[in-house]
Amino acid sequence: MSRGCTRLPLAVAAAALLAGPAAAAQKPAAAPWRQLTLTEAQRTQLKGIQDQHAKDAQAVRERLRAARRQLADAMRPDIPDEAAVKAAAQAVAAAQTEQSVLQARLKAQRMKVLTPEQLQQLTDARARAAERQARASERRARAADRQDRALGRRARPAAPWRGRR
């Protein structure tokens, strides 16, 4: 993931965790976490986990940004120094790895807070969301095909993402 793509999903998840059942009634498809009924203790625990993660994630994002800047600087000369480019690229890869590990750690910590029933509810909600997404993608593809036929264009080749998952 690149350039702060983790901020929005984490912010949404944190908001969903803290919002409770009232948010589930408002936007059931927005986040599967919103469909869980969490106890006050679970909300407090999850907020602590999220707050700690936010601090750690900010530090990792800053290191990643600096590594990308260093790579861009190494690539800037007309004849880049191969060793400098390689070192900068490795620094970017290391920061990206650290970011992925941090995200995995956050997920594991959050899952440990949930009961087995809540874990099952979350799994079911995610499956329903994936099904909705697949149906919406298929509807968009059919609409594009209808539009092509109406305009007299040849059918598009099947996109590799259609029908998979």
Residue pairs with C-beta under 8 A, 6 or more apart in sequence:
1 96
1 99
4 61
6 57
6 61
6 99
6 103
7 57
10 50
10 53
10 54
10 57
10 106
12 30
12 31
13 31
13 33
13 50
13 110
14 46
14 47
14 50
14 54
15 23
16 23
16 30
16 31
16 33
16 34
17 33
17 38
17 43
17 46
17 47
17 50
17 110
18 43
18 46
18 47
19 34
20 37
20 38
20 43
21 37
23 30
23 34
24 34
24 35
24 36
27 34
28 34
28 35
29 129
29 132
32 122
32 125
32 126
32 129
33 122
35 121
35 122
35 125
36 114
36 118
36 121
36 122
37 118
38 46
38 118
42 113
42 114
45 113
46 110
46 113
49 106
49 109
49 110
49 113
50 106
53 102
53 105
53 106
53 109
56 102
57 99
57 102
60 95
60 98
60 99
60 102
61 99
63 95
63 98
64 92
64 95
64 96
64 98
64 99
67 88
67 91
67 92
67 94
67 95
68 92
70 88
70 91
71 85
71 88
71 89
71 91
71 92
73 88
74 80
74 81
74 84
74 85
74 87
74 88
75 85
111 119
114 122
130 165
134 165
137 161
137 162
138 162
138 163
141 159
141 162
144 156
145 155
145 156
148 154
148 155
148 156
149 155
